[in-house]
Amino acid sequence: MPVDAQSHVALYLVKKAQSSERPESLLRTISAALKQFFLAKFGHDPMDSEILCLIQGLIRSNTTRPRERTKIMPVESFVSLFSKWNDNHILSIACLRQKAITLLALTALCRPSDIAPQAIFRRSQIIQNSDSSLTLRFFGIKNDRKREGFEVGLPPHFTARCFRSTGATNAMHSGADAREVRQLGRWKSEEVFYQHYVYPTSKSNITSSVLNSQLTLF
């Protein structure tokens, strides 16, 4: 790659890294986009060993906020939502569509980007409240005659990403195979999967299990 082009790429990466508290994902996305652009326009890959080393250094030196552990989202609101629906064979196409979206979010361990595309789930249906809580508005409910939508409230500090930790934790506690859960949730790293998305059983439950197993011996 020409020296001038390489220096411009390097300066651009430095600038972007300094704009984020956790620049790893941002830099990975930018570098992938730059690679495709340069390959298409100039026929060569700008991500040589020096640039890759620069990216590693920028990630280490500009990461100033630790990764936050994803919370488990309460699903009572969604249980209430499903209790208002009738059987599939008598639902309209609109109702089936929203039912499918909700099921995918809960059972396929969706990321926000998985359910956010306009063709599936519009951003206008996600409402940010003043107390930092979220309201998800579903349309097409059978008894929604005014088409105002059915609203599901998520408490503060819960986001759409919490679908993933909720599903992963419940699946693991139900005895699901860890490899299958990781494949379903599209996690490449086993460390990230266990440290950030799977919550251990509470100590009280472990204690109860131990006590109960001991009692069965007598």
GROMACS elastic network, one bead per residue, 0.5 to 0.9 nm:
[ bonds ]
;  ai    aj funct       b0    kb
    1     4     6  0.84575   500
    1     5     6  0.67528   500
    1     6     6  0.63195   500
    1    44     6  0.72980   500
    1    45     6  0.76770   500
    1    46     6  0.60075   500
    1    48     6  0.84303   500
    2     5     6  0.53237   500
    2     6     6  0.61616   500
    2     7     6  0.86506   500
    3     6     6  0.50574   500
    3     7     6  0.60969   500
    3     8     6  0.86274   500
    4     7     6  0.51920   500
    4     8     6  0.62855   500
    4     9     6  0.87289   500
    5     8     6  0.51452   500
    5     9     6  0.62547   500
    5    10     6  0.86165   500
    5    46     6  0.84669   500
    6     9     6  0.51280   500
    6    10     6  0.61187   500
    6    11     6  0.86488   500
    6    46     6  0.70676   500
    6    47     6  0.89746   500
    6    51     6  0.80316   500
    7    11     6  0.61109   500
    7    12     6  0.84873   500
    8    11     6  0.51959   500
    8    12     6  0.60796   500
    8    13     6  0.85980   500
    9    12     6  0.51152   500
    9    13     6  0.61887   500
    9    14     6  0.86781   500
    9    34     6  0.84406   500
    9    46     6  0.81972   500
    9    51     6  0.82897   500
   10    13     6  0.51902   500
   10    14     6  0.62588   500
   10    15     6  0.87038   500
   10    51     6  0.68039   500
   10    54     6  0.75727   500
   10    55     6  0.87368   500
   11    14     6  0.50840   500
   11    15     6  0.61881   500
   11    16     6  0.86632   500
   12    15     6  0.51548   500
   12    16     6  0.62432   500
   12    17     6  0.86027   500
   13    16     6  0.51516   500
   13    17     6  0.60390   500
   13    18     6  0.86253   500
   13    27     6  0.68999   500
   13    30     6  0.79741   500
   13    31     6  0.83144   500
   13    54     6  0.85152   500
   13    55     6  0.74740   500
   13    58     6  0.82479   500
   14    17     6  0.51254   500
   14    18     6  0.62664   500
   14    19     6  0.88381   500
   14    54     6  0.85192   500
   14    55     6  0.83688   500
   14    58     6  0.68982   500
   15    18     6  0.53358   500
   15    19     6  0.66106   500
   16    19     6  0.52160   500
   16    20     6  0.70101   500
   16    23     6  0.76870   500
   16    26     6  0.77963   500
   16    27     6  0.74165   500
   16    30     6  0.89358   500
   17    20     6  0.56982   500
   17    21     6  0.80827   500
   17    22     6  0.81211   500
   17    23     6  0.52272   500
   17    24     6  0.80598   500
   17    26     6  0.76874   500
   17    27     6  0.68809   500
   17    55     6  0.86617   500
   17    58     6  0.62950   500
   17    59     6  0.72513   500
   17    62     6  0.64398   500
   17    63     6  0.86087   500
   18    21     6  0.76462   500
   18    23     6  0.77798   500
   18    58     6  0.82841   500
   18    62     6  0.62915   500
   19    23     6  0.78472   500
   19    62     6  0.88654   500
   20    23     6  0.51408   500
   20    24     6  0.88978   500
   20    26     6  0.80305   500
   20    62     6  0.75647   500
   20    63     6  0.77790   500
   20    64     6  0.86230   500
   21    62     6  0.65814   500
   21    63     6  0.53405   500
   21    64     6  0.51842   500
   21    65     6  0.55985   500
   21    66     6  0.87376   500
   22    25     6  0.74351   500
   22    26     6  0.79918   500
   22    59     6  0.74985   500
   22    62     6  0.71181   500
   22    64     6  0.66492   500
   22    65     6  0.62535   500
   22    66     6  0.77988   500
   22    67     6  0.80602   500
   23    26     6  0.51694   500
   23    27     6  0.59224   500
   23    28     6  0.84672   500
   23    58     6  0.78124   500
   23    59     6  0.58885   500
   23    62     6  0.69060   500
   23    63     6  0.64103   500
   24    27     6  0.53006   500
   24    28     6  0.61329   500
   24    29     6  0.86376   500
   24    55     6  0.82709   500
   24    56     6  0.84490   500
   24    58     6  0.83410   500
   24    59     6  0.54631   500
   24    60     6  0.87260   500
   24    63     6  0.79493   500
   25    28     6  0.51485   500
   25    29     6  0.62053   500
   25    30     6  0.86494   500
   26    29     6  0.52392   500
   26    30     6  0.61982   500
   26    31     6  0.86052   500
   27    30     6  0.50414   500
   27    31     6  0.59430   500
   27    32     6  0.84561   500
   27    55     6  0.70408   500
   27    58     6  0.87883   500
   27    59     6  0.80866   500
   28    31     6  0.52351   500
   28    32     6  0.61715   500
   28    33     6  0.86755   500
   28    55     6  0.83706   500
   29    32     6  0.52416   500
   29    33     6  0.62947   500
   29    34     6  0.86920   500
   30    33     6  0.51285   500
   30    34     6  0.61058   500
   30    35     6  0.85361   500
   31    34     6  0.50526   500
   31    35     6  0.60421   500
   31    36     6  0.87199   500
   31    46     6  0.87457   500
   31    47     6  0.71636   500
   31    55     6  0.88096   500
   32    35     6  0.51601   500
   32    36     6  0.64675   500
   32    37     6  0.87487   500
   32    47     6  0.87378   500
   33    36     6  0.53295   500
   33    37     6  0.62117   500
   33    38     6  0.87210   500
   34    37     6  0.50252   500
   34    38     6  0.60731   500
   34    39     6  0.84199   500
   34    45     6  0.84490   500
   34    46     6  0.74373   500
   34    47     6  0.82159   500
   35    38     6  0.53750   500
   35    39     6  0.60782   500
   35    40     6  0.85699   500
   35    44     6  0.81307   500
   35    45     6  0.55000   500
   35    46     6  0.60606   500
   35    47     6  0.65366   500
   36    39     6  0.51463   500
   36    40     6  0.60865   500
   36    41     6  0.85566   500
   36    45     6  0.78297   500
   37    40     6  0.52768   500
   37    41     6  0.60850   500
   37    42     6  0.81431   500
   37    45     6  0.88713   500
   38    41     6  0.51621   500
   38    42     6  0.52743   500
   38    43     6  0.63187   500
   38    44     6  0.60131   500
   38    45     6  0.61171   500
   38    46     6  0.66631   500
   39    42     6  0.56031   500
   39    45     6  0.56787   500
   39    46     6  0.82022   500
   40    43     6  0.57861   500
   40    44     6  0.80935   500
   41    44     6  0.83694   500
   42    45     6  0.85222   500
   45    48     6  0.70765   500
   46    51     6  0.77661   500
   47    50     6  0.77890   500
   47    51     6  0.55547   500
   47    52     6  0.61670   500
   48    51     6  0.54606   500
   48    52     6  0.62394   500
   48    53     6  0.86979   500
   49    52     6  0.50777   500
   49    53     6  0.61172   500
   49    54     6  0.85792   500
   50    53     6  0.51145   500
   50    54     6  0.61933   500
   50    55     6  0.87281   500
   51    55     6  0.62289   500
   51    56     6  0.87313   500
   52    55     6  0.50904   500
   52    56     6  0.63896   500
   52    57     6  0.87282   500
   53    56     6  0.51425   500
   53    57     6  0.62592   500
   53    58     6  0.86417   500
   54    57     6  0.50902   500
   54    58     6  0.60970   500
   54    59     6  0.86138   500
   55    58     6  0.50662   500
   55    59     6  0.61673   500
   55    60     6  0.86932   500
   56    59     6  0.52169   500
   56    60     6  0.63723   500
   56    61     6  0.87029   500
   57    60     6  0.52075   500
   57    61     6  0.60361   500
   57    62     6  0.83319   500
   58    61     6  0.52066   500
   58    62     6  0.56740   500
   58    63     6  0.80146   500
   59    62     6  0.55298   500
   59    63     6  0.58151   500
   60    63     6  0.57747   500
   60    64     6  0.88852   500
   61    64     6  0.80214   500
   63    66     6  0.76110   500
   65    68     6  0.85577   500
   67   196     6  0.84559   500
   68    71     6  0.89405   500
   68   196     6  0.76661   500
   69   195     6  0.76382   500
   69   197     6  0.71129   500
   70   158     6  0.84864   500
   70   159     6  0.88765   500
   70   161     6  0.73521   500
   70   162     6  0.60552   500
   70   164     6  0.83493   500
   70   165     6  0.62742   500
   70   166     6  0.89675   500
   70   196     6  0.59843   500
   70   197     6  0.60951   500
   70   198     6  0.89543   500
   71   157     6  0.80150   500
   71   158     6  0.66855   500
   71   159     6  0.84793   500
   71   161     6  0.85359   500
   71   162     6  0.56574   500
   71   163     6  0.89078   500
   71   165     6  0.66024   500
   71   166     6  0.76319   500
   71   196     6  0.87855   500
   71   197     6  0.79711   500
   71   199     6  0.88793   500
   72   158     6  0.79098   500
   72   162     6  0.55871   500
   72   163     6  0.73912   500
   72   164     6  0.82367   500
   72   165     6  0.55901   500
   72   167     6  0.84556   500
   72   169     6  0.80246   500
   72   197     6  0.84417   500
   72   199     6  0.82339   500
   73   154     6  0.78479   500
   73   155     6  0.85558   500
   73   158     6  0.63525   500
   73   159     6  0.80562   500
   73   160     6  0.87506   500
   73   162     6  0.54432   500
   73   163     6  0.65502   500
   73   165     6  0.78487   500
   73   166     6  0.58643   500
   74    77     6  0.75701   500
   74    78     6  0.87116   500
   74   154     6  0.80503   500
   74   155     6  0.86837   500
   74   166     6  0.80251   500
   75    78     6  0.53240   500
   75    79     6  0.64240   500
   75    80     6  0.88189   500
   75   106     6  0.88224   500
   75   166     6  0.85960   500
   76    79     6  0.50331   500
   76    80     6  0.62776   500
   76    81     6  0.85924   500
   77    80     6  0.50903   500
   77    81     6  0.61947   500
   77    82     6  0.88455   500
   77   152     6  0.59794   500
   77   153     6  0.71328   500
   77   154     6  0.82861   500
   78    82     6  0.62342   500
   78    83     6  0.85681   500
   78   102     6  0.81300   500
   78   152     6  0.71728   500
   79    82     6  0.52616   500
   79    83     6  0.63207   500
   79    84     6  0.89885   500
   80    83     6  0.51396   500
   80    84     6  0.67319   500
   81    84     6  0.55129   500
   81    85     6  0.71047   500
   81   150     6  0.79723   500
   81   151     6  0.88057   500
   81   152     6  0.77908   500
   82    85     6  0.52639   500
   82    86     6  0.82626   500
   82    99     6  0.80180   500
   83    86     6  0.77954   500
   84   141     6  0.82104   500
   84   142     6  0.82922   500
   84   143     6  0.85057   500
   85    88     6  0.83865   500
   85    91     6  0.79748   500
   85    95     6  0.82852   500
   85    99     6  0.85539   500
   85   141     6  0.72611   500
   85   142     6  0.69772   500
   85   143     6  0.88550   500
   86    89     6  0.83860   500
   86    90     6  0.68541   500
   86    91     6  0.65941   500
   86   142     6  0.80354   500
   87    90     6  0.59088   500
   87    91     6  0.66548   500
   88    91     6  0.52263   500
   88    92     6  0.83307   500
   88    95     6  0.87195   500
   88    96     6  0.68747   500
   89    92     6  0.83813   500
   91    94     6  0.80020   500
   91    95     6  0.58807   500
   91    96     6  0.62481   500
   91   141     6  0.88312   500
   91   142     6  0.71627   500
   92    95     6  0.52108   500
   92    96     6  0.62473   500
   92    97     6  0.85885   500
   92   140     6  0.79694   500
   92   141     6  0.87694   500
   92   142     6  0.76027   500
   93    96     6  0.50744   500
   93    97     6  0.60664   500
   93    98     6  0.87698   500
   93   140     6  0.84649   500
   94    97     6  0.50974   500
   94    98     6  0.64731   500
   94    99     6  0.86393   500
   94   139     6  0.76968   500
   94   140     6  0.50770   500
   94   141     6  0.77907   500
   94   142     6  0.89784   500
   95    98     6  0.53048   500
   95    99     6  0.60650   500
   95   100     6  0.85268   500
   95   139     6  0.75773   500
   95   141     6  0.54825   500
   95   142     6  0.67203   500
   96   100     6  0.60017   500
   96   101     6  0.85843   500
   96   140     6  0.84110   500
   97   100     6  0.51873   500
   97   101     6  0.63301   500
   97   102     6  0.88081   500
   97   120     6  0.86146   500
   97   140     6  0.83158   500
   98   101     6  0.50061   500
   98   102     6  0.62444   500
   98   103     6  0.85901   500
   98   120     6  0.88140   500
   98   121     6  0.87126   500
   98   138     6  0.66813   500
   98   139     6  0.70841   500
   98   140     6  0.70275   500
   98   141     6  0.81124   500
   99   102     6  0.52138   500
   99   103     6  0.61933   500
   99   104     6  0.85871   500
   99   141     6  0.89766   500
  100   103     6  0.50710   500
  100   104     6  0.60404   500
  100   105     6  0.85524   500
  101   104     6  0.51221   500
  101   105     6  0.61818   500
  101   106     6  0.87528   500
  101   115     6  0.72546   500
  101   120     6  0.76656   500
  101   121     6  0.79145   500
  102   105     6  0.51291   500
  102   106     6  0.63484   500
  102   107     6  0.85742   500
  103   106     6  0.52401   500
  103   107     6  0.58303   500
  103   108     6  0.76911   500
  104   107     6  0.52998   500
  104   108     6  0.50202   500
  104   109     6  0.73966   500
  104   110     6  0.69505   500
  104   115     6  0.84539   500
  105   108     6  0.58240   500
  105   109     6  0.59515   500
  105   111     6  0.79228   500
  105   112     6  0.87741   500
  105   114     6  0.81736   500
  105   115     6  0.71309   500
  105   160     6  0.84543   500
  105   163     6  0.63275   500
  105   164     6  0.80909   500
  105   167     6  0.89667   500
  106   109     6  0.59180   500
  106   110     6  0.71460   500
  106   163     6  0.57344   500
  106   164     6  0.75717   500
  106   166     6  0.78691   500
  106   167     6  0.62116   500
  107   110     6  0.78618   500
  107   163     6  0.83412   500
  107   164     6  0.85722   500
  107   167     6  0.61880   500
  107   168     6  0.89166   500
  108   163     6  0.87142   500
  108   164     6  0.78969   500
  108   167     6  0.76769   500
  108   184     6  0.63537   500
  108   185     6  0.65895   500
  109   161     6  0.84276   500
  109   162     6  0.87106   500
  109   163     6  0.57588   500
  109   165     6  0.74712   500
  109   166     6  0.79481   500
  109   167     6  0.57064   500
  109   168     6  0.69808   500
  109   181     6  0.89360   500
  109   184     6  0.71653   500
  109   185     6  0.53046   500
  109   186     6  0.86851   500
  110   113     6  0.78238   500
  110   114     6  0.56482   500
  110   115     6  0.70290   500
  110   160     6  0.80446   500
  110   161     6  0.71043   500
  110   162     6  0.88386   500
  110   163     6  0.62991   500
  110   164     6  0.57914   500
  110   185     6  0.71453   500
  111   114     6  0.51340   500
  111   115     6  0.71116   500
  111   116     6  0.87489   500
  111   160     6  0.68702   500
  111   161     6  0.52945   500
  111   162     6  0.84098   500
  111   163     6  0.74644   500
  111   164     6  0.67544   500
  111   185     6  0.86766   500
  112   115     6  0.56508   500
  112   116     6  0.58903   500
  112   159     6  0.82565   500
  112   160     6  0.53198   500
  112   161     6  0.56942   500
  112   163     6  0.87374   500
  113   117     6  0.67777   500
  114   117     6  0.70770   500
  114   120     6  0.89258   500
  115   118     6  0.86621   500
  115   120     6  0.63887   500
  115   121     6  0.55851   500
  115   122     6  0.84208   500
  115   160     6  0.88789   500
  116   119     6  0.83913   500
  116   120     6  0.67651   500
  116   122     6  0.60271   500
  116   123     6  0.62653   500
  117   120     6  0.55195   500
  117   121     6  0.57307   500
  117   122     6  0.63965   500
  117   123     6  0.78327   500
  118   121     6  0.54584   500
  118   123     6  0.70695   500
  119   122     6  0.71615   500
  121   124     6  0.85387   500
  121   125     6  0.71612   500
  121   126     6  0.88314   500
  121   138     6  0.89408   500
  122   125     6  0.55673   500
  122   126     6  0.75846   500
  123   126     6  0.54145   500
  123   127     6  0.81637   500
  124   127     6  0.68343   500
  124   137     6  0.84841   500
  125   135     6  0.79548   500
  125   136     6  0.57399   500
  125   138     6  0.70177   500
  125   139     6  0.87445   500
  126   134     6  0.68795   500
  126   135     6  0.59173   500
  126   137     6  0.64966   500
  127   133     6  0.85534   500
  127   134     6  0.56466   500
  127   136     6  0.63562   500
  127   137     6  0.77799   500
  128   131     6  0.83875   500
  128   132     6  0.64550   500
  128   133     6  0.63203   500
  128   135     6  0.66202   500
  129   132     6  0.54028   500
  129   133     6  0.53375   500
  129   134     6  0.58174   500
  129   135     6  0.72449   500
  129   156     6  0.89299   500
  130   133     6  0.72525   500
  131   134     6  0.86906   500
  131   155     6  0.88987   500
  131   156     6  0.67692   500
  132   155     6  0.79805   500
  132   156     6  0.51209   500
  132   157     6  0.69885   500
  132   158     6  0.89203   500
  133   153     6  0.74262   500
  133   154     6  0.58429   500
  133   157     6  0.67395   500
  133   158     6  0.71745   500
  133   159     6  0.83650   500
  134   152     6  0.84197   500
  134   153     6  0.59650   500
  134   154     6  0.50566   500
  134   155     6  0.66843   500
  134   156     6  0.69912   500
  134   157     6  0.88107   500
  134   158     6  0.76619   500
  134   159     6  0.72825   500
  134   160     6  0.89722   500
  135   151     6  0.62983   500
  135   152     6  0.56260   500
  135   154     6  0.60032   500
  135   155     6  0.86884   500
  136   150     6  0.81557   500
  136   151     6  0.55672   500
  136   152     6  0.51518   500
  136   153     6  0.63879   500
  136   154     6  0.77258   500
  137   148     6  0.85920   500
  137   149     6  0.57205   500
  137   150     6  0.55154   500
  137   152     6  0.64098   500
  137   153     6  0.87497   500
  138   141     6  0.73500   500
  138   148     6  0.87828   500
  138   149     6  0.51726   500
  138   150     6  0.50039   500
  138   151     6  0.62270   500
  138   152     6  0.79299   500
  139   144     6  0.76808   500
  139   147     6  0.66078   500
  139   148     6  0.71442   500
  139   150     6  0.62511   500
  139   151     6  0.88036   500
  140   143     6  0.84255   500
  140   144     6  0.67022   500
  140   145     6  0.88673   500
  140   147     6  0.69580   500
  140   148     6  0.89967   500
  140   149     6  0.68649   500
  140   150     6  0.83295   500
  141   144     6  0.51799   500
  141   145     6  0.83327   500
  141   147     6  0.80935   500
  141   149     6  0.69338   500
  141   150     6  0.68235   500
  142   145     6  0.75163   500
  143   146     6  0.86384   500
  143   147     6  0.88183   500
  144   147     6  0.51665   500
  144   148     6  0.65461   500
  144   149     6  0.62934   500
  144   150     6  0.73941   500
  145   148     6  0.78067   500
  146   149     6  0.80786   500
  147   150     6  0.87195   500
  148   151     6  0.89489   500
  154   157     6  0.84133   500
  154   158     6  0.61602   500
  154   159     6  0.73801   500
  154   160     6  0.88561   500
  155   158     6  0.58914   500
  155   159     6  0.86476   500
  156   159     6  0.82034   500
  158   161     6  0.79220   500
  158   162     6  0.62876   500
  159   162     6  0.55185   500
  159   163     6  0.79434   500
  160   163     6  0.58288   500
  160   164     6  0.81860   500
  161   164     6  0.57393   500
  161   165     6  0.74834   500
  162   165     6  0.53204   500
  162   166     6  0.60502   500
  162   167     6  0.84835   500
  162   197     6  0.86888   500
  163   166     6  0.52061   500
  163   167     6  0.60780   500
  163   168     6  0.84913   500
  164   167     6  0.53049   500
  164   168     6  0.60028   500
  164   169     6  0.84422   500
  164   185     6  0.71962   500
  164   197     6  0.70061   500
  165   168     6  0.50705   500
  165   169     6  0.58493   500
  165   170     6  0.83450   500
  165   193     6  0.89817   500
  165   196     6  0.77504   500
  165   198     6  0.61045   500
  165   199     6  0.78626   500
  166   169     6  0.54195   500
  166   170     6  0.61373   500
  166   171     6  0.84744   500
  166   197     6  0.78476   500
  166   198     6  0.81005   500
  166   199     6  0.88246   500
  167   170     6  0.53023   500
  167   171     6  0.59658   500
  167   172     6  0.85730   500
  167   181     6  0.89341   500
  167   185     6  0.89638   500
  167   197     6  0.89512   500
  167   198     6  0.89167   500
  168   171     6  0.51699   500
  168   172     6  0.61760   500
  168   173     6  0.86000   500
  168   178     6  0.89747   500
  168   181     6  0.65870   500
  168   182     6  0.81609   500
  168   185     6  0.77745   500
  168   193     6  0.85924   500
  168   197     6  0.65322   500
  168   198     6  0.59349   500
  168   199     6  0.86034   500
  169   172     6  0.52627   500
  169   173     6  0.61356   500
  169   174     6  0.85233   500
  169   197     6  0.69162   500
  169   199     6  0.57331   500
  169   200     6  0.78982   500
  170   173     6  0.51447   500
  170   174     6  0.60613   500
  170   175     6  0.88174   500
  170   176     6  0.88669   500
  170   198     6  0.84265   500
  170   199     6  0.89040   500
  171   174     6  0.50798   500
  171   175     6  0.65959   500
  171   176     6  0.54146   500
  171   177     6  0.83156   500
  171   178     6  0.85884   500
  171   181     6  0.72251   500
  172   175     6  0.52796   500
  172   176     6  0.51319   500
  172   177     6  0.70994   500
  172   178     6  0.66765   500
  172   181     6  0.76861   500
  172   198     6  0.75871   500
  173   176     6  0.73522   500
  173   200     6  0.84615   500
  173   201     6  0.77739   500
  175   178     6  0.85875   500
  176   179     6  0.87134   500
  176   180     6  0.74797   500
  176   181     6  0.70541   500
  177   180     6  0.53905   500
  177   181     6  0.63711   500
  177   182     6  0.87641   500
  178   181     6  0.51068   500
  178   182     6  0.61324   500
  178   183     6  0.85678   500
  179   182     6  0.51511   500
  179   183     6  0.61700   500
  179   184     6  0.86220   500
  180   183     6  0.50327   500
  180   184     6  0.61065   500
  180   185     6  0.86268   500
  181   184     6  0.50406   500
  181   185     6  0.61699   500
  181   186     6  0.84688   500
  181   187     6  0.86800   500
  182   185     6  0.51714   500
  182   186     6  0.59279   500
  182   187     6  0.51946   500
  182   188     6  0.74176   500
  182   189     6  0.85983   500
  182   190     6  0.77894   500
  182   193     6  0.71466   500
  183   186     6  0.50425   500
  183   187     6  0.64197   500
  183   188     6  0.80074   500
  184   187     6  0.79748   500
  187   190     6  0.72230   500
  187   192     6  0.76789   500
  187   193     6  0.64456   500
  188   191     6  0.89974   500
  188   192     6  0.82710   500
  188   193     6  0.82127   500
  189   192     6  0.53582   500
  189   193     6  0.62969   500
  189   194     6  0.88933   500
  190   193     6  0.50091   500
  190   194     6  0.63100   500
  190   195     6  0.84915   500
  191   194     6  0.54791   500
  191   195     6  0.59206   500
  191   196     6  0.81941   500
  192   195     6  0.52434   500
  192   196     6  0.55629   500
  192   197     6  0.72866   500
  193   196     6  0.58333   500
  193   197     6  0.53530   500
  193   198     6  0.65143   500
  194   197     6  0.58749   500
  194   198     6  0.50734   500
  194   199     6  0.76519   500
  194   200     6  0.89819   500
  195   198     6  0.66443   500
  195   199     6  0.80040   500
  196   199     6  0.78737   500
  199   202     6  0.86270   500
  200   203     6  0.87286   500
  201   204     6  0.83196   500
  201   205     6  0.65100   500
  201   206     6  0.67975   500
  202   205     6  0.53807   500
  202   206     6  0.64916   500
  202   207     6  0.87952   500
  203   207     6  0.60593   500
  203   208     6  0.84896   500
  204   207     6  0.50696   500
  204   208     6  0.61101   500
  204   209     6  0.85616   500
  205   208     6  0.50469   500
  205   209     6  0.61111   500
  205   210     6  0.86319   500
  206   209     6  0.50738   500
  206   210     6  0.62220   500
  206   211     6  0.86337   500
  207   210     6  0.51483   500
  207   211     6  0.61377   500
  207   212     6  0.85029   500
  208   211     6  0.51227   500
  208   212     6  0.59974   500
  208   213     6  0.84856   500
  209   212     6  0.51418   500
  209   213     6  0.60983   500
  209   214     6  0.85946   500
  210   213     6  0.51681   500
  210   214     6  0.62142   500
  210   215     6  0.86956   500
  211   214     6  0.51196   500
  211   215     6  0.62097   500
  211   216     6  0.88135   500
  212   215     6  0.51049   500
  212   216     6  0.64471   500
  213   216     6  0.53494   500
  213   217     6  0.70474   500
  214   217     6  0.54812   500
  214   218     6  0.74950   500
  215   218     6  0.56865   500
